[in-house]
Structures are given as C-alpha cells and as structure tokens.
C-alpha cells in the first residue's frame, strides 16, 4: 500500500477502471486518495461497471465516460476542464 500512495501522490489524476466494493487494493487506494485529496479521482462509468465503481461514484469522484468519445489527443485538456472548479487542486512541478 505504501507504493500505491507514492504512485497516487506523483500523479496528476487517478482513473479507477474497475474496483471491488469496499475491498481490495484499488478500493483502498482510491478511497485514501479521496479522503486525503491527493489528486482528483475519476471512475470509469459504463453500463456494466462493477459495484465498487458505483460506490466510488457516490463519493467525491468524477465519472469518466466509457467509451471516451473524444480524440485521445484531447484527453489532457478534458481532464483539466473536468477538474478546473475543484478546491485544493494539487499542483505538480515539471521536471524540465
């Protein structure tokens, strides 16, 4: 779990693809990130999503549409737009 904390904290965003409900590493990492506000958490949202995804969407997360209907090149801007109004946005300095 310590490694997961590091990964979340070094990221700009988290995207949960599939999570069990209230159990497992994905659930633990996502809920800890939500609780601590490390990064915005997106959750893959679709008709057949697992119960964990449904529960995470009831928390302070943002739905990520599946399929993503825009160009993949637009993804960075889309993520920024969806998180623009969130309080306490983390800011990662660039390496270069």
N, C-alpha and C positions, 0 to 999 in steps of 0.2 A: 504494500500500500504506500510505502514511502516513495517508491519510484513513481507511482501514479500521481502523487502530489506534485512532484517535480515536473512531470510532463504537463499537468494542468497549468501550473504556475508559469511555465515557459511559453505556453501557447497564447495566441490572441483570442481564440474561441475554442469551445468544445462542442463536438457534434456527437450525440449519442445515436448510434444506429439501431441497436437492439439491447434492451435491458430486461432482466427478470424483475418481478415486482418485489421490492424490499429485501433482496438478497443478491449476493454476488459482487464482484469487483466493479463492474460497470455501474451498478446502482450506488455502491458506496462512494465511488469516485465522483459521480455526478452530484449526489446529494451533499457531499462535503464541499464541493466547489460552489454549489448554490448557497449553502449556509455561510461560507466564508467570502463569497463574492469575488473569487479569484479571476474568473473570466465569464463572459456570457455563455450560457449553455443552450444549445439548440438540440432539439429532439426530432428525429426522423418521424414524420407524420404520414400515415397512409392507412388504407382500409384494414389491412391485416397486421397492424403493428402489435407487438407483444404488450402484455398488461403493464410491464414496467414503464414502457414509453408512455402509455396512457396516464399512469400516475405521475410521472415526471412532468407531463404537460399541465398538470394541475398545480405544479409548484412554479417557482419563478424562472420559467424557461420560455424559449421561443420555438414555435413549430417550424420545422424545416420540411418543405414540401417534397414528396416523393411521388412521381418523378419531378426533378428540378427542370422546369420548362424553359428556363433562360439559357443563354450560351454559357458554357463553363467559364469562359473568359470574364464574364460578368460577376462571378461568384464573390470575389473580394469586395466589390462595390456593394453588392446585395447584402453581405454580412454587415458592412459598415452602416448601411441605411437602416437595417433592422435593429441595430443596437445604438443608434445615434441618440435616442432620448433616454437611455438608461442612466441612472445615477451611478456615481462612483466607478466610471469606466476605467479599467486598468490601462496603463499606457506602457508599452514595451519599447525601450530604446532600440534603435537599429544597431547592427553590428558594424556597418560601414558608413 
